[in-house]
């Protein structure tokens, strides 16, 4: 198993994610693309000493830059 810091890279700080944190206790993170839901949940529980209820993942590609 990987270390927790190898799975979780950084929190996502946007207006939408901040609203979800306040209203629904939903937190958004950038994670390793090879990590599965079990590893993500265990890493969050280890780093912040909380109980994870559910893990949802989403893959997306970045925007292309115009030159």
N, C-alpha and C positions, 0 to 999 in steps of 0.2 A: 504494500500500500504506500502511496505517496504521502509526503508531509503535507500538513494543512496549508502551508504557505506556497506549496507547489500547485495546489488546486485552486485556491482563491487568489486572484490577482488584485482586484480593487473594487470598491463599491461604485455604482453608477449614480452620479449626483445630477439629476435633471429636475425640472419642475414637476414632471409627471411622477417620477419615482419618489420625490419628496412628499407629494400629496398622498401616495400610497402608503408611505411610512407612517404618516400622521393618522390617516383615517382607518387603514386596514391592517397595520403591522406587517406589510409586505415589503421585503427588502430585495434590492436588485444588485447583483454582483457580476463582474467580468471574471470568468473562470477559464481554466485550461480546457481547450477544445476536445481533449481526449478523456476528460473526466466524466464519469457517469453520475447518475442522480444519487446513488448511495454514497459515493466518495464526496460529493458536494455537501450533502447533509451532514456527514460525519465531520468534515472539515469545519463547517460553521459551528457545530456543537462544541468542537474542541477549542476553537479560537475564542468564542464569546460565551461559553458556558450557558447555553440556552438549549431548549428542546425544539427541534425542527418538526413542524407538523406536516409540511408538504414541500416538495421541490419541483419547480417547473423550469424547463429549459427551452431555449430558443436559439436557433442558429440563424445568423444573418450575415450578409456580405456588406462590406463598406461601400461608401459612395465613390464613384469614379470622379477623378479630378479632370477638369477641362484645362487644356494648355493654351 
